[in-house]
Amino acid sequence: MATRKVKLSGIAEWAKVFEQNRDHKGYEGAYEDFDGACTIDLIIDDDNLNLLQASRSMKKGSPDKEGRGTKVTFVRKFDTGRDWDSGPPTVLKSDDTPWNLEADGLIGNGSKVEVHLAVYDTKRRDIVGTRLDKVKVTDLVRYESEVSTDSPPQAVVAEESVLF
């Protein structure tokens, strides 16, 4: 079974590529048997989409709602029972040094990244796997929490009490 290495560049969205922020469930519980998965949505241009298709990956993606290209989700299961394809992907800064989650923070939507993928043949001829192996952040957009720290907690309580 042959493995092809593919490097794509694009715009990151919903980067859950660390042990601490991985997706524990997935769509309809798809990742529960693997203790979750690290995932990233990548918006790619036509050139990068052609690279992905040339690798024979089964990933198709869908048009980005903002018209920036094609959005494709890449996944790395967290615990497959094998050390070589489990755990979080390698995450690097633009200078190829390791990402430090505490010092560097989470990767925000709109960050420019390179993803390194393994596209591999399986025992079933009609199934080709695609695994996320590495993420390199080339232009970081800082992650900002959806929870505003500007408004006092009482404002949230007042809004909730109106619903009852």
mmCIF file of the C-alpha atoms, coordinates in Angstrom:
data_MODEL
# 
_entry.id   MODEL 
# 
loop_
_atom_site.group_PDB 
_atom_site.id 
_atom_site.type_symbol 
_atom_site.label_atom_id 
_atom_site.label_alt_id 
_atom_site.label_comp_id 
_atom_site.label_asym_id 
_atom_site.label_entity_id 
_atom_site.label_seq_id 
_atom_site.pdbx_PDB_ins_code 
_atom_site.Cartn_x 
_atom_site.Cartn_y 
_atom_site.Cartn_z 
_atom_site.occupancy 
_atom_site.B_iso_or_equiv 
_atom_site.pdbx_formal_charge 
_atom_site.auth_seq_id 
_atom_site.auth_comp_id 
_atom_site.auth_asym_id 
_atom_site.auth_atom_id 
_atom_site.pdbx_PDB_model_num 
ATOM 1   C CA . MET A 1 1   ? 0.000   0.000  0.000  1.00 0.00 ? 1   MET A CA 1 
ATOM 2   C CA . ALA A 1 2   ? 1.585   3.225  -1.172 1.00 0.00 ? 2   ALA A CA 1 
ATOM 3   C CA . THR A 1 3   ? 1.585   6.489  0.770  1.00 0.00 ? 3   THR A CA 1 
ATOM 4   C CA . ARG A 1 4   ? 1.810   9.883  -0.891 1.00 0.00 ? 4   ARG A CA 1 
ATOM 5   C CA . LYS A 1 5   ? 2.914   12.988 1.026  1.00 0.00 ? 5   LYS A CA 1 
ATOM 6   C CA . VAL A 1 6   ? 1.003   16.147 0.120  1.00 0.00 ? 6   VAL A CA 1 
ATOM 7   C CA . LYS A 1 7   ? 1.560   19.733 1.270  1.00 0.00 ? 7   LYS A CA 1 
ATOM 8   C CA . LEU A 1 8   ? -1.275  22.236 0.823  1.00 0.00 ? 8   LEU A CA 1 
ATOM 9   C CA . SER A 1 9   ? -1.495  25.932 1.682  1.00 0.00 ? 9   SER A CA 1 
ATOM 10  C CA . GLY A 1 10  ? -4.668  27.730 2.622  1.00 0.00 ? 10  GLY A CA 1 
ATOM 11  C CA . ILE A 1 11  ? -6.766  29.551 5.176  1.00 0.00 ? 11  ILE A CA 1 
ATOM 12  C CA . ALA A 1 12  ? -7.468  27.744 8.446  1.00 0.00 ? 12  ALA A CA 1 
ATOM 13  C CA . GLU A 1 13  ? -10.837 27.632 10.140 1.00 0.00 ? 13  GLU A CA 1 
ATOM 14  C CA . TRP A 1 14  ? -11.841 25.761 13.292 1.00 0.00 ? 14  TRP A CA 1 
ATOM 15  C CA . ALA A 1 15  ? -8.316  24.496 13.952 1.00 0.00 ? 15  ALA A CA 1 
ATOM 16  C CA . LYS A 1 16  ? -8.687  21.854 16.659 1.00 0.00 ? 16  LYS A CA 1 
ATOM 17  C CA . VAL A 1 17  ? -5.174  20.492 16.298 1.00 0.00 ? 17  VAL A CA 1 
ATOM 18  C CA . PHE A 1 18  ? -4.065  20.228 19.922 1.00 0.00 ? 18  PHE A CA 1 
ATOM 19  C CA . GLU A 1 19  ? -4.822  17.566 22.500 1.00 0.00 ? 19  GLU A CA 1 
ATOM 20  C CA . GLN A 1 20  ? -6.586  20.184 24.637 1.00 0.00 ? 20  GLN A CA 1 
ATOM 21  C CA . ASN A 1 21  ? -9.021  21.421 21.981 1.00 0.00 ? 21  ASN A CA 1 
ATOM 22  C CA . ARG A 1 22  ? -9.565  18.288 19.866 1.00 0.00 ? 22  ARG A CA 1 
ATOM 23  C CA . ASP A 1 23  ? -13.043 17.258 18.766 1.00 0.00 ? 23  ASP A CA 1 
ATOM 24  C CA . HIS A 1 24  ? -14.118 14.574 21.232 1.00 0.00 ? 24  HIS A CA 1 
ATOM 25  C CA . LYS A 1 25  ? -17.231 13.385 19.399 1.00 0.00 ? 25  LYS A CA 1 
ATOM 26  C CA . GLY A 1 26  ? -17.330 14.245 15.697 1.00 0.00 ? 26  GLY A CA 1 
ATOM 27  C CA . TYR A 1 27  ? -20.400 14.070 13.498 1.00 0.00 ? 27  TYR A CA 1 
ATOM 28  C CA . GLU A 1 28  ? -22.764 11.442 14.918 1.00 0.00 ? 28  GLU A CA 1 
ATOM 29  C CA . GLY A 1 29  ? -20.016 10.244 17.308 1.00 0.00 ? 29  GLY A CA 1 
ATOM 30  C CA . ALA A 1 30  ? -17.535 9.351  14.552 1.00 0.00 ? 30  ALA A CA 1 
ATOM 31  C CA . TYR A 1 31  ? -14.486 10.042 16.756 1.00 0.00 ? 31  TYR A CA 1 
ATOM 32  C CA . GLU A 1 32  ? -15.686 8.622  20.068 1.00 0.00 ? 32  GLU A CA 1 
ATOM 33  C CA . ASP A 1 33  ? -13.971 5.234  19.559 1.00 0.00 ? 33  ASP A CA 1 
ATOM 34  C CA . PHE A 1 34  ? -10.661 7.064  19.012 1.00 0.00 ? 34  PHE A CA 1 
ATOM 35  C CA . ASP A 1 35  ? -10.771 9.378  22.067 1.00 0.00 ? 35  ASP A CA 1 
ATOM 36  C CA . GLY A 1 36  ? -11.538 12.212 19.668 1.00 0.00 ? 36  GLY A CA 1 
ATOM 37  C CA . ALA A 1 37  ? -9.697  13.614 16.665 1.00 0.00 ? 37  ALA A CA 1 
ATOM 38  C CA . CYS A 1 38  ? -7.670  16.656 15.727 1.00 0.00 ? 38  CYS A CA 1 
ATOM 39  C CA . THR A 1 39  ? -9.321  18.464 12.829 1.00 0.00 ? 39  THR A CA 1 
ATOM 40  C CA . ILE A 1 40  ? -8.857  21.546 10.699 1.00 0.00 ? 40  ILE A CA 1 
ATOM 41  C CA . ASP A 1 41  ? -10.961 23.089 7.962  1.00 0.00 ? 41  ASP A CA 1 
ATOM 42  C CA . LEU A 1 42  ? -8.731  24.422 5.200  1.00 0.00 ? 42  LEU A CA 1 
ATOM 43  C CA . ILE A 1 43  ? -9.889  26.783 2.475  1.00 0.00 ? 43  ILE A CA 1 
ATOM 44  C CA . ILE A 1 44  ? -7.779  26.118 -0.592 1.00 0.00 ? 44  ILE A CA 1 
ATOM 45  C CA . ASP A 1 45  ? -7.478  27.667 -4.038 1.00 0.00 ? 45  ASP A CA 1 
ATOM 46  C CA . ASP A 1 46  ? -7.761  25.753 -7.312 1.00 0.00 ? 46  ASP A CA 1 
ATOM 47  C CA . ASP A 1 47  ? -4.022  24.991 -7.503 1.00 0.00 ? 47  ASP A CA 1 
ATOM 48  C CA . ASN A 1 48  ? -4.050  23.350 -4.060 1.00 0.00 ? 48  ASN A CA 1 
ATOM 49  C CA . LEU A 1 49  ? -7.291  21.523 -4.869 1.00 0.00 ? 49  LEU A CA 1 
ATOM 50  C CA . ASN A 1 50  ? -5.598  20.122 -7.987 1.00 0.00 ? 50  ASN A CA 1 
ATOM 51  C CA . LEU A 1 51  ? -2.658  18.910 -5.836 1.00 0.00 ? 51  LEU A CA 1 
ATOM 52  C CA . LEU A 1 52  ? -5.092  17.182 -3.482 1.00 0.00 ? 52  LEU A CA 1 
ATOM 53  C CA . GLN A 1 53  ? -6.959  15.526 -6.350 1.00 0.00 ? 53  GLN A CA 1 
ATOM 54  C CA . ALA A 1 54  ? -3.709  14.434 -8.030 1.00 0.00 ? 54  ALA A CA 1 
ATOM 55  C CA . SER A 1 55  ? -2.807  12.554 -4.826 1.00 0.00 ? 55  SER A CA 1 
ATOM 56  C CA . ARG A 1 56  ? -5.961  10.445 -5.323 1.00 0.00 ? 56  ARG A CA 1 
ATOM 57  C CA . SER A 1 57  ? -7.359  11.614 -1.962 1.00 0.00 ? 57  SER A CA 1 
ATOM 58  C CA . MET A 1 58  ? -11.074 11.025 -1.644 1.00 0.00 ? 58  MET A CA 1 
ATOM 59  C CA . LYS A 1 59  ? -11.511 14.445 -0.012 1.00 0.00 ? 59  LYS A CA 1 
ATOM 60  C CA . LYS A 1 60  ? -13.756 16.638 -2.169 1.00 0.00 ? 60  LYS A CA 1 
ATOM 61  C CA . GLY A 1 61  ? -14.632 19.628 -0.011 1.00 0.00 ? 61  GLY A CA 1 
ATOM 62  C CA . SER A 1 62  ? -17.337 22.172 -0.683 1.00 0.00 ? 62  SER A CA 1 
ATOM 63  C CA . PRO A 1 63  ? -17.395 25.769 -1.910 1.00 0.00 ? 63  PRO A CA 1 
ATOM 64  C CA . ASP A 1 64  ? -16.472 28.268 0.798  1.00 0.00 ? 64  ASP A CA 1 
ATOM 65  C CA . LYS A 1 65  ? -19.493 30.426 1.653  1.00 0.00 ? 65  LYS A CA 1 
ATOM 66  C CA . GLU A 1 66  ? -17.362 33.582 1.340  1.00 0.00 ? 66  GLU A CA 1 
ATOM 67  C CA . GLY A 1 67  ? -16.115 32.630 -2.131 1.00 0.00 ? 67  GLY A CA 1 
ATOM 68  C CA . ARG A 1 68  ? -12.475 32.149 -1.101 1.00 0.00 ? 68  ARG A CA 1 
ATOM 69  C CA . GLY A 1 69  ? -12.088 28.680 -2.612 1.00 0.00 ? 69  GLY A CA 1 
ATOM 70  C CA . THR A 1 70  ? -12.929 25.126 -1.543 1.00 0.00 ? 70  THR A CA 1 
ATOM 71  C CA . LYS A 1 71  ? -13.255 24.173 2.129  1.00 0.00 ? 71  LYS A CA 1 
ATOM 72  C CA . VAL A 1 72  ? -11.876 20.734 3.013  1.00 0.00 ? 72  VAL A CA 1 
ATOM 73  C CA . THR A 1 73  ? -11.752 19.154 6.468  1.00 0.00 ? 73  THR A CA 1 
ATOM 74  C CA . PHE A 1 74  ? -8.656  17.168 7.427  1.00 0.00 ? 74  PHE A CA 1 
ATOM 75  C CA . VAL A 1 75  ? -8.604  14.769 10.360 1.00 0.00 ? 75  VAL A CA 1 
ATOM 76  C CA . ARG A 1 76  ? -6.134  12.908 12.569 1.00 0.00 ? 76  ARG A CA 1 
ATOM 77  C CA . LYS A 1 77  ? -7.753  10.404 14.924 1.00 0.00 ? 77  LYS A CA 1 
ATOM 78  C CA . PHE A 1 78  ? -6.383  10.800 18.430 1.00 0.00 ? 78  PHE A CA 1 
ATOM 79  C CA . ASP A 1 79  ? -5.978  7.162  19.500 1.00 0.00 ? 79  ASP A CA 1 
ATOM 80  C CA . THR A 1 80  ? -5.895  4.541  16.747 1.00 0.00 ? 80  THR A CA 1 
ATOM 81  C CA . GLY A 1 81  ? -3.965  2.056  18.876 1.00 0.00 ? 81  GLY A CA 1 
ATOM 82  C CA . ARG A 1 82  ? -0.819  2.763  16.828 1.00 0.00 ? 82  ARG A CA 1 
ATOM 83  C CA . ASP A 1 83  ? 1.827   5.298  17.834 1.00 0.00 ? 83  ASP A CA 1 
ATOM 84  C CA . TRP A 1 84  ? 2.670   6.454  14.298 1.00 0.00 ? 84  TRP A CA 1 
ATOM 85  C CA . ASP A 1 85  ? -0.787  7.783  13.391 1.00 0.00 ? 85  ASP A CA 1 
ATOM 86  C CA . SER A 1 86  ? -2.222  8.751  16.798 1.00 0.00 ? 86  SER A CA 1 
ATOM 87  C CA . GLY A 1 87  ? -2.080  11.881 18.911 1.00 0.00 ? 87  GLY A CA 1 
ATOM 88  C CA . PRO A 1 88  ? -2.078  15.451 17.715 1.00 0.00 ? 88  PRO A CA 1 
ATOM 89  C CA . PRO A 1 89  ? -0.361  16.439 14.483 1.00 0.00 ? 89  PRO A CA 1 
ATOM 90  C CA . THR A 1 90  ? 2.946   18.256 14.650 1.00 0.00 ? 90  THR A CA 1 
ATOM 91  C CA . VAL A 1 91  ? 2.250   22.010 14.837 1.00 0.00 ? 91  VAL A CA 1 
ATOM 92  C CA . LEU A 1 92  ? 4.976   24.472 13.871 1.00 0.00 ? 92  LEU A CA 1 
ATOM 93  C CA . LYS A 1 93  ? 5.475   28.229 13.727 1.00 0.00 ? 93  LYS A CA 1 
ATOM 94  C CA . SER A 1 94  ? 6.533   29.908 10.479 1.00 0.00 ? 94  SER A CA 1 
ATOM 95  C CA . ASP A 1 95  ? 10.220  29.528 11.440 1.00 0.00 ? 95  ASP A CA 1 
ATOM 96  C CA . ASP A 1 96  ? 9.770   25.731 11.798 1.00 0.00 ? 96  ASP A CA 1 
ATOM 97  C CA . THR A 1 97  ? 10.046  25.811 15.598 1.00 0.00 ? 97  THR A CA 1 
ATOM 98  C CA . PRO A 1 98  ? 7.493   23.833 17.619 1.00 0.00 ? 98  PRO A CA 1 
ATOM 99  C CA . TRP A 1 99  ? 4.234   25.558 18.539 1.00 0.00 ? 99  TRP A CA 1 
ATOM 100 C CA . ASN A 1 100 ? 3.785   26.082 22.264 1.00 0.00 ? 100 ASN A CA 1 
ATOM 101 C CA . LEU A 1 101 ? 0.090   26.224 23.065 1.00 0.00 ? 101 LEU A CA 1 
ATOM 102 C CA . GLU A 1 102 ? 0.561   28.124 26.330 1.00 0.00 ? 102 GLU A CA 1 
ATOM 103 C CA . ALA A 1 103 ? 2.872   30.748 24.832 1.00 0.00 ? 103 ALA A CA 1 
ATOM 104 C CA . ASP A 1 104 ? 1.524   30.925 21.275 1.00 0.00 ? 104 ASP A CA 1 
ATOM 105 C CA . GLY A 1 105 ? -2.185  30.338 21.920 1.00 0.00 ? 105 GLY A CA 1 
ATOM 106 C CA . LEU A 1 106 ? -4.811  28.730 19.722 1.00 0.00 ? 106 LEU A CA 1 
ATOM 107 C CA . ILE A 1 107 ? -4.876  29.153 15.946 1.00 0.00 ? 107 ILE A CA 1 
ATOM 108 C CA . GLY A 1 108 ? -7.614  31.592 14.955 1.00 0.00 ? 108 GLY A CA 1 
ATOM 109 C CA . ASN A 1 109 ? -9.894  31.501 11.935 1.00 0.00 ? 109 ASN A CA 1 
ATOM 110 C CA . GLY A 1 110 ? -8.284  33.222 8.955  1.00 0.00 ? 110 GLY A CA 1 
ATOM 111 C CA . SER A 1 111 ? -4.736  32.114 9.811  1.00 0.00 ? 111 SER A CA 1 
ATOM 112 C CA . LYS A 1 112 ? -2.667  31.079 6.816  1.00 0.00 ? 112 LYS A CA 1 
ATOM 113 C CA . VAL A 1 113 ? -1.266  27.589 7.185  1.00 0.00 ? 113 VAL A CA 1 
ATOM 114 C CA . GLU A 1 114 ? 0.419   24.741 5.382  1.00 0.00 ? 114 GLU A CA 1 
ATOM 115 C CA . VAL A 1 115 ? -0.908  21.265 6.081  1.00 0.00 ? 115 VAL A CA 1 
ATOM 116 C CA . HIS A 1 116 ? 1.108   18.138 5.464  1.00 0.00 ? 116 HIS A CA 1 
ATOM 117 C CA . LEU A 1 117 ? -0.995  15.100 4.668  1.00 0.00 ? 117 LEU A CA 1 
ATOM 118 C CA . ALA A 1 118 ? -0.431  11.401 4.197  1.00 0.00 ? 118 ALA A CA 1 
ATOM 119 C CA . VAL A 1 119 ? -2.656  10.048 1.425  1.00 0.00 ? 119 VAL A CA 1 
ATOM 120 C CA . TYR A 1 120 ? -2.556  6.281  1.508  1.00 0.00 ? 120 TYR A CA 1 
ATOM 121 C CA . ASP A 1 121 ? -4.032  3.253  -0.201 1.00 0.00 ? 121 ASP A CA 1 
ATOM 122 C CA . THR A 1 122 ? -5.941  0.798  1.953  1.00 0.00 ? 122 THR A CA 1 
ATOM 123 C CA . LYS A 1 123 ? -6.712  -2.901 1.662  1.00 0.00 ? 123 LYS A CA 1 
ATOM 124 C CA . ARG A 1 124 ? -9.947  -1.964 -0.060 1.00 0.00 ? 124 ARG A CA 1 
ATOM 125 C CA . ARG A 1 125 ? -9.138  -0.781 -3.558 1.00 0.00 ? 125 ARG A CA 1 
ATOM 126 C CA . ASP A 1 126 ? -11.911 1.802  -3.648 1.00 0.00 ? 126 ASP A CA 1 
ATOM 127 C CA . ILE A 1 127 ? -10.905 3.452  -0.329 1.00 0.00 ? 127 ILE A CA 1 
ATOM 128 C CA . VAL A 1 128 ? -8.028  5.941  -0.090 1.00 0.00 ? 128 VAL A CA 1 
ATOM 129 C CA . GLY A 1 129 ? -7.254  7.427  3.327  1.00 0.00 ? 129 GLY A CA 1 
ATOM 130 C CA . THR A 1 130 ? -6.119  10.976 4.034  1.00 0.00 ? 130 THR A CA 1 
ATOM 131 C CA . ARG A 1 131 ? -4.468  11.773 7.375  1.00 0.00 ? 131 ARG A CA 1 
ATOM 132 C CA . LEU A 1 132 ? -3.398  15.126 8.803  1.00 0.00 ? 132 LEU A CA 1 
ATOM 133 C CA . ASP A 1 133 ? 0.259   14.858 9.883  1.00 0.00 ? 133 ASP A CA 1 
ATOM 134 C CA . LYS A 1 134 ? 1.519   18.417 10.332 1.00 0.00 ? 134 LYS A CA 1 
ATOM 135 C CA . VAL A 1 135 ? 0.291   22.030 10.467 1.00 0.00 ? 135 VAL A CA 1 
ATOM 136 C CA . LYS A 1 136 ? 2.643   24.951 9.908  1.00 0.00 ? 136 LYS A CA 1 
ATOM 137 C CA . VAL A 1 137 ? 1.223   28.377 10.746 1.00 0.00 ? 137 VAL A CA 1 
ATOM 138 C CA . THR A 1 138 ? 2.676   30.892 8.275  1.00 0.00 ? 138 THR A CA 1 
ATOM 139 C CA . ASP A 1 139 ? 0.521   33.902 9.220  1.00 0.00 ? 139 ASP A CA 1 
ATOM 140 C CA . LEU A 1 140 ? -1.286  33.744 12.564 1.00 0.00 ? 140 LEU A CA 1 
ATOM 141 C CA . VAL A 1 141 ? -4.619  35.343 13.291 1.00 0.00 ? 141 VAL A CA 1 
ATOM 142 C CA . ARG A 1 142 ? -4.948  35.230 17.077 1.00 0.00 ? 142 ARG A CA 1 
ATOM 143 C CA . TYR A 1 143 ? -7.860  33.195 18.355 1.00 0.00 ? 143 TYR A CA 1 
ATOM 144 C CA . GLU A 1 144 ? -10.424 35.288 20.172 1.00 0.00 ? 144 GLU A CA 1 
ATOM 145 C CA . SER A 1 145 ? -12.967 33.699 22.442 1.00 0.00 ? 145 SER A CA 1 
ATOM 146 C CA . GLU A 1 146 ? -16.617 34.118 21.547 1.00 0.00 ? 146 GLU A CA 1 
ATOM 147 C CA . VAL A 1 147 ? -17.281 35.084 25.165 1.00 0.00 ? 147 VAL A CA 1 
ATOM 148 C CA . SER A 1 148 ? -16.898 38.817 25.669 1.00 0.00 ? 148 SER A CA 1 
ATOM 149 C CA . THR A 1 149 ? -15.009 39.899 28.742 1.00 0.00 ? 149 THR A CA 1 
ATOM 150 C CA . ASP A 1 150 ? -16.225 43.503 28.366 1.00 0.00 ? 150 ASP A CA 1 
ATOM 151 C CA . SER A 1 151 ? -19.734 42.982 29.739 1.00 0.00 ? 151 SER A CA 1 
ATOM 152 C CA . PRO A 1 152 ? -20.343 42.163 33.396 1.00 0.00 ? 152 PRO A CA 1 
ATOM 153 C CA . PRO A 1 153 ? -21.708 38.699 34.255 1.00 0.00 ? 153 PRO A CA 1 
ATOM 154 C CA . GLN A 1 154 ? -24.950 40.298 35.486 1.00 0.00 ? 154 GLN A CA 1 
ATOM 155 C CA . ALA A 1 155 ? -25.858 41.251 31.895 1.00 0.00 ? 155 ALA A CA 1 
ATOM 156 C CA . VAL A 1 156 ? -25.897 37.589 30.895 1.00 0.00 ? 156 VAL A CA 1 
ATOM 157 C CA . VAL A 1 157 ? -28.069 36.655 33.883 1.00 0.00 ? 157 VAL A CA 1 
ATOM 158 C CA . ALA A 1 158 ? -30.517 39.466 33.058 1.00 0.00 ? 158 ALA A CA 1 
ATOM 159 C CA . GLU A 1 159 ? -30.851 38.229 29.453 1.00 0.00 ? 159 GLU A CA 1 
ATOM 160 C CA . GLU A 1 160 ? -31.497 34.667 30.621 1.00 0.00 ? 160 GLU A CA 1 
ATOM 161 C CA . SER A 1 161 ? -34.152 35.750 33.086 1.00 0.00 ? 161 SER A CA 1 
ATOM 162 C CA . VAL A 1 162 ? -36.142 37.432 30.296 1.00 0.00 ? 162 VAL A CA 1 
ATOM 163 C CA . LEU A 1 163 ? -36.601 34.032 28.636 1.00 0.00 ? 163 LEU A CA 1 
ATOM 164 C CA . PHE A 1 164 ? -38.547 32.658 31.620 1.00 0.00 ? 164 PHE A CA 1 
# 
